Amino acid sequence: MIYRVLLVCMGNICRSPTAESVLRYFIKINNLGDKVEVDSAGTHGYHVGEAPDSRTQRAASARGYNLSQLRARKVALQDLEYFDLILAMDRSNLDNLQRMATPEQLSKIKLFMEYARNFDDEEVPDPYYGLGHGFDLVLDMVEDAAQGVIEEVGKKLGTR
């Protein structure tokens, strides 16, 4: 069984590609590479085909994550069927996803930060229009929640 996780933000150039890369790292170190598939997408098509924001890439690179091969794409209706867990970075994107979903798909759409252990925030803030430190905060939050996602996925797969 392959468990599929989709990470979603607005443009797919800051938060969701960061979360994709971090989650890939935790999948690898937990030996789940053959059991978990991860991808990211945006609810808007503003940046389709573009690499992640350069500030996002710099912050991620400083922690050992490589986002350079990722490219933005827009969430498609078939994603809602294909993925087992769809995690929105904030309420706005959660609402957008829920409006796209059929009633049967709603239960697999959640907020990413529901899996955080050390942050009480419901949302990962969008660093795009802010100062540079926002990208580090996003990484802190994503690293925290990604570990919770891995724990939950491991339980579903029977590896935890």
Backbone bond lengths (Angstrom), bond angles and torsions (degrees), N, CA, C in turn:
res aa  C-N    CA-C-N  psi(-1)  N-CA   C-N-CA  omega(-1)  CA-C   N-CA-C  phi
1 M - - - 1.455 - - 1.525 109.77 -
2 I 1.315 115.28 133.02 1.469 122.09 174.27 1.526 106.99 -106.08
3 Y 1.319 115.54 128.58 1.463 121.32 176.45 1.519 107.13 -100.40
4 R 1.326 116.71 128.52 1.460 121.76 -172.84 1.529 111.15 -112.24
5 V 1.348 116.04 128.63 1.460 122.64 -178.17 1.526 109.34 -121.62
6 L 1.327 116.36 130.53 1.462 122.62 176.24 1.520 108.52 -116.37
7 L 1.333 116.02 131.38 1.460 123.02 179.78 1.526 107.99 -109.50
8 V 1.333 116.63 132.22 1.460 119.66 -169.44 1.528 112.20 -132.63
9 C 1.327 115.31 131.90 1.464 122.37 167.87 1.524 107.23 -133.55
10 M 1.291 118.14 -167.91 1.455 120.30 -173.11 1.528 112.93 -70.76
11 G 1.327 117.55 -59.21 1.458 120.25 -173.84 1.511 115.27 -103.99
12 N 1.327 117.50 -9.19 1.466 122.97 179.56 1.522 112.63 64.28
13 I 1.354 116.08 37.48 1.465 118.84 176.28 1.529 113.32 -128.02
14 C 1.324 118.07 -4.55 1.469 119.97 179.26 1.532 111.42 -127.80
15 R 1.316 116.44 -79.72 1.464 120.86 -171.24 1.522 113.95 -69.60
16 S 1.325 117.68 -50.31 1.473 118.46 -174.98 1.524 113.31 -69.46
17 P 1.347 120.65 -38.05 1.472 116.58 175.16 1.533 112.13 -68.11
18 T 1.334 116.40 -31.72 1.463 119.47 174.54 1.517 109.35 -61.76
19 A 1.327 116.45 -47.91 1.460 120.56 179.79 1.528 111.28 -63.13
20 E 1.322 117.05 -38.02 1.468 120.04 178.02 1.522 110.57 -60.91
21 S 1.317 116.64 -47.49 1.464 120.65 -178.12 1.530 111.60 -65.39
22 V 1.318 116.93 -43.76 1.471 120.95 179.17 1.524 110.07 -64.42
23 L 1.316 116.97 -44.06 1.465 119.99 179.82 1.532 110.58 -63.93
24 R 1.326 117.09 -38.97 1.476 119.94 175.83 1.530 110.88 -58.60
25 Y 1.325 116.74 -41.03 1.463 121.07 177.88 1.533 110.74 -60.58
26 F 1.344 116.74 -47.81 1.466 119.85 -179.32 1.527 111.95 -68.33
27 I 1.311 117.20 -32.18 1.467 120.58 174.17 1.520 109.45 -61.67
28 K 1.322 115.79 -44.42 1.470 120.88 -178.59 1.529 111.57 -64.48
29 I 1.332 117.54 -50.00 1.473 118.82 -175.63 1.525 112.24 -71.18
30 N 1.329 117.28 -17.07 1.465 121.08 176.50 1.524 112.18 -98.83
31 N 1.334 115.92 12.96 1.474 122.25 177.77 1.525 113.03 53.00
32 L 1.321 115.95 43.31 1.457 121.11 179.72 1.531 111.92 -111.09
33 G 1.315 117.12 11.52 1.457 121.51 -175.70 1.509 115.20 -56.75
34 D 1.308 117.04 -30.88 1.468 120.01 179.68 1.527 111.82 -92.52
35 K 1.351 116.82 1.91 1.466 120.41 -176.33 1.524 113.79 -120.01
36 V 1.339 117.44 -17.49 1.464 120.94 -175.30 1.524 110.00 -130.26
37 E 1.317 114.78 131.72 1.463 122.33 175.27 1.525 107.27 -112.59
38 V 1.319 117.39 138.27 1.462 120.70 179.79 1.526 109.34 -133.11
39 D 1.321 115.33 145.42 1.462 122.36 177.52 1.522 107.03 -149.23
40 S 1.326 115.94 170.71 1.456 120.60 175.53 1.515 109.02 -137.98
41 A 1.326 114.96 158.14 1.458 120.87 -179.33 1.526 108.53 -159.81
42 G 1.321 115.24 168.92 1.457 121.32 178.36 1.512 111.04 -115.64
43 T 1.324 116.01 153.63 1.458 119.46 176.34 1.526 110.59 -80.24
44 H 1.320 117.63 -14.69 1.462 123.09 177.29 1.524 108.95 -120.00
45 G 1.291 116.90 152.38 1.460 121.46 -177.10 1.514 114.80 -98.32
46 Y 1.335 117.79 23.39 1.465 121.68 -176.17 1.526 113.85 -55.90
47 H 1.316 117.15 -36.19 1.473 120.72 -170.08 1.529 113.66 -121.71
48 V 1.316 117.81 20.67 1.466 121.22 -177.18 1.521 110.81 -49.80
49 G 1.329 115.76 129.40 1.454 122.31 178.69 1.519 114.81 88.16
50 E 1.316 117.53 -10.52 1.467 121.36 -178.89 1.529 111.41 -85.12
51 A 1.324 114.62 152.38 1.464 121.01 172.98 1.531 108.56 -73.22
52 P 1.322 117.59 161.71 1.467 119.93 175.32 1.531 111.33 -57.13
53 D 1.306 115.63 152.77 1.459 123.54 178.27 1.531 109.81 -48.75
54 S 1.321 116.77 139.55 1.474 120.56 -176.43 1.529 111.91 -61.20
55 R 1.327 117.80 -34.22 1.474 120.32 178.53 1.531 110.40 -68.54
56 T 1.315 116.27 -37.00 1.465 121.24 175.66 1.518 109.63 -62.74
57 Q 1.325 115.92 -45.85 1.465 119.90 -179.07 1.523 111.31 -63.36
58 R 1.334 117.51 -40.77 1.472 120.33 179.57 1.524 111.37 -63.55
59 A 1.327 116.71 -46.93 1.470 120.37 -179.59 1.527 110.53 -62.61
60 A 1.317 116.62 -43.50 1.465 120.55 179.73 1.519 111.24 -65.69
61 S 1.315 116.69 -42.35 1.467 121.51 180.00 1.526 111.57 -60.92
62 A 1.328 116.46 -36.52 1.467 120.70 179.28 1.527 111.51 -62.49
63 R 1.341 116.84 -21.56 1.467 121.25 178.05 1.527 112.16 -105.35
64 G 1.317 116.29 6.40 1.461 119.35 175.43 1.514 115.89 93.77
65 Y 1.322 117.99 10.59 1.469 121.80 178.51 1.524 109.53 -100.08
66 N 1.315 116.64 137.31 1.464 121.63 -179.90 1.521 109.53 -111.96
67 L 1.325 116.32 113.20 1.460 122.18 -179.30 1.524 112.01 -104.21
68 S 1.328 117.67 1.84 1.465 121.29 -169.72 1.528 114.63 -62.42
69 Q 1.317 117.78 -25.29 1.470 119.75 -178.15 1.534 112.73 -88.79
70 L 1.317 117.25 -9.63 1.466 120.69 -177.77 1.526 110.45 -77.71
71 R 1.323 115.98 148.20 1.463 122.40 177.66 1.521 108.77 -135.30
72 A 1.317 115.71 139.42 1.456 121.48 -178.33 1.523 110.97 -66.95
73 R 1.320 113.91 142.36 1.459 120.78 173.44 1.521 107.70 -144.31
74 K 1.314 115.44 163.57 1.453 121.29 179.87 1.526 109.61 -98.67
75 V 1.318 116.44 143.54 1.459 121.72 176.00 1.524 108.39 -58.81
76 A 1.317 116.00 133.81 1.462 122.36 176.67 1.534 108.43 -110.62
77 L 1.300 116.70 156.03 1.467 120.51 179.52 1.524 111.99 -56.43
78 Q 1.324 116.83 -36.23 1.470 119.16 -179.63 1.533 111.99 -66.56
79 D 1.339 117.66 -23.06 1.467 120.26 175.36 1.521 110.98 -61.38
80 L 1.313 116.46 -36.99 1.464 120.55 -177.95 1.521 111.76 -66.52
81 E 1.306 116.34 -25.44 1.460 121.32 176.24 1.528 110.82 -86.37
82 Y 1.331 116.50 -42.06 1.466 122.82 -172.04 1.535 113.15 -70.05
83 F 1.330 117.36 -43.54 1.461 120.62 -173.24 1.526 111.39 -84.56
84 D 1.339 114.84 144.80 1.459 121.89 -179.96 1.524 112.48 -84.68
85 L 1.329 116.09 -28.50 1.456 122.47 -178.77 1.520 107.58 -140.80
86 I 1.320 116.10 126.27 1.463 121.89 -178.66 1.519 106.85 -122.14
87 L 1.328 115.67 117.80 1.457 121.30 -172.08 1.525 111.28 -115.22
88 A 1.314 115.20 118.32 1.459 122.22 179.25 1.529 109.74 -90.35
89 M 1.314 115.87 145.00 1.458 120.64 -179.37 1.527 112.51 -79.58
90 D 1.338 117.40 -20.58 1.466 120.15 179.50 1.522 110.12 -153.80
91 R 1.328 115.87 172.39 1.467 122.08 -176.48 1.534 112.53 -64.12
92 S 1.317 117.12 -37.62 1.458 120.09 -179.97 1.527 110.74 -59.98
93 N 1.317 116.63 -46.45 1.460 120.43 178.51 1.522 111.64 -70.54
94 L 1.323 117.22 -33.50 1.459 120.96 174.53 1.534 109.57 -60.29
95 D 1.329 115.88 -46.72 1.465 120.10 178.86 1.527 111.34 -61.07
96 N 1.329 116.95 -43.10 1.470 120.85 178.67 1.529 110.85 -60.04
97 L 1.315 116.43 -44.47 1.468 120.77 179.71 1.526 111.19 -65.31
98 Q 1.316 116.23 -42.04 1.461 119.90 -179.23 1.527 111.54 -64.64
99 R 1.325 117.38 -35.00 1.461 120.47 176.83 1.527 112.09 -67.38
100 M 1.328 116.84 -30.18 1.465 121.62 179.29 1.527 112.18 -77.57
101 A 1.327 116.33 -26.71 1.465 122.22 -168.81 1.528 112.79 -80.26
102 T 1.325 113.75 153.72 1.458 120.37 169.36 1.532 107.32 -80.61
103 P 1.317 118.73 163.58 1.479 119.87 178.14 1.529 112.73 -55.65
104 E 1.318 117.34 -34.65 1.463 120.95 -179.60 1.536 112.32 -69.57
105 Q 1.312 117.79 -24.20 1.466 121.93 -176.55 1.529 113.00 -89.77
106 L 1.299 117.94 -15.70 1.465 121.54 -173.58 1.524 113.35 -58.63
107 S 1.319 118.01 -35.64 1.468 120.59 -175.44 1.525 113.14 -67.93
108 K 1.314 118.47 -18.17 1.466 120.13 -179.66 1.526 113.05 -93.44
109 I 1.332 117.70 -0.55 1.465 122.77 -179.05 1.523 108.87 -102.73
110 K 1.335 115.45 120.66 1.467 120.89 -176.08 1.526 109.93 -141.63
111 L 1.312 114.73 172.36 1.466 120.48 172.01 1.525 109.05 -84.74
112 F 1.300 116.64 134.11 1.465 123.02 179.77 1.531 111.49 -55.33
113 M 1.328 116.48 -41.08 1.461 120.06 -174.45 1.531 113.35 -72.56
114 E 1.327 118.09 -5.33 1.470 119.75 172.26 1.530 110.65 -61.03
115 Y 1.316 117.12 -20.16 1.461 122.36 -176.71 1.531 112.87 -96.56
116 A 1.320 116.76 -1.05 1.467 120.72 -179.45 1.523 110.74 -69.66
117 R 1.314 115.36 148.07 1.459 121.58 178.50 1.523 111.58 -106.64
118 N 1.326 117.33 -33.99 1.457 121.85 -172.49 1.524 114.14 -109.64
119 F 1.313 117.86 -9.05 1.461 122.17 178.68 1.522 108.87 -113.08
120 D 1.316 116.03 138.70 1.456 121.02 177.63 1.525 112.02 -94.53
121 D 1.320 116.69 -6.79 1.466 121.73 -177.45 1.526 110.58 -63.49
122 E 1.326 115.98 142.91 1.458 121.04 175.47 1.520 111.30 -82.70
123 E 1.332 116.10 -26.69 1.461 121.06 -172.00 1.519 111.89 -124.85
124 V 1.329 115.08 147.71 1.462 121.31 169.77 1.523 105.27 -87.94
125 P 1.337 118.65 118.93 1.467 120.03 -176.86 1.537 111.50 -67.87
126 D 1.307 115.09 145.64 1.461 120.51 178.58 1.530 108.66 -78.92
127 P 1.335 118.65 116.03 1.461 120.74 -177.13 1.531 113.56 -84.12
128 Y 1.311 118.06 -4.29 1.469 122.61 -169.28 1.526 113.21 -53.81
129 Y 1.319 118.47 -44.62 1.465 121.10 -176.53 1.526 113.02 -97.69
130 G 1.315 117.03 4.08 1.452 120.35 -177.34 1.518 113.22 -98.01
131 L 1.308 114.39 -164.86 1.459 121.70 178.96 1.523 109.83 -87.52
132 G 1.314 116.71 170.12 1.461 122.84 -175.25 1.508 115.81 -56.63
133 H 1.345 118.12 -33.26 1.475 119.70 -177.19 1.524 112.22 -65.17
134 G 1.320 117.88 -20.01 1.459 121.12 178.66 1.518 112.69 -62.67
135 F 1.329 116.58 -31.31 1.466 120.64 179.73 1.524 110.90 -70.19
136 D 1.324 116.96 -34.88 1.466 120.72 175.68 1.520 111.41 -69.57
137 L 1.330 116.84 -38.89 1.460 120.47 176.45 1.528 109.95 -62.10
138 V 1.319 116.81 -43.42 1.469 120.55 177.35 1.530 109.81 -57.25
139 L 1.308 117.14 -45.47 1.471 120.31 178.78 1.520 111.58 -61.30
140 D 1.323 117.45 -43.26 1.467 120.44 178.15 1.523 110.78 -58.22
141 M 1.317 115.77 -46.72 1.456 120.76 -178.08 1.528 111.30 -67.35
142 V 1.319 115.96 -42.75 1.466 120.93 -178.54 1.525 110.83 -66.25
143 E 1.317 117.64 -42.44 1.468 119.80 178.65 1.528 110.44 -61.07
144 D 1.319 116.92 -39.57 1.461 121.43 179.03 1.530 110.89 -64.56
145 A 1.326 117.04 -53.93 1.463 120.47 -177.09 1.529 111.99 -67.01
146 A 1.320 117.84 -34.31 1.472 120.59 -179.49 1.529 110.84 -60.52
147 Q 1.305 117.28 -37.05 1.461 119.71 177.92 1.525 111.01 -64.70
148 G 1.331 116.48 -37.73 1.456 120.26 176.01 1.520 112.24 -67.12
149 V 1.327 116.31 -37.50 1.463 120.45 176.99 1.524 109.67 -62.57
150 I 1.323 116.85 -45.54 1.466 120.98 -179.75 1.525 110.66 -60.89
151 E 1.315 116.82 -40.97 1.464 120.39 178.55 1.530 110.51 -62.28
152 E 1.319 116.93 -45.60 1.463 121.60 -179.82 1.528 111.51 -65.33
153 V 1.320 116.58 -44.28 1.468 120.70 179.29 1.530 109.67 -63.79
154 G 1.338 116.21 -41.00 1.463 120.09 177.59 1.519 111.92 -58.86
155 K 1.321 117.00 -39.60 1.464 120.57 177.19 1.520 111.01 -64.11
156 K 1.333 116.46 -43.93 1.464 120.52 -179.97 1.513 111.91 -63.89
157 L 1.335 116.96 -33.00 1.457 121.83 -179.71 1.526 112.44 -88.10
158 G 1.327 116.91 -7.93 1.458 120.49 -180.00 1.510 114.03 77.95
159 T 1.341 116.92 21.48 1.463 120.47 178.78 1.527 111.79 -100.38
160 R 1.317 118.62 -1.99 1.461 123.52 -179.59 1.510 109.68 -123.02
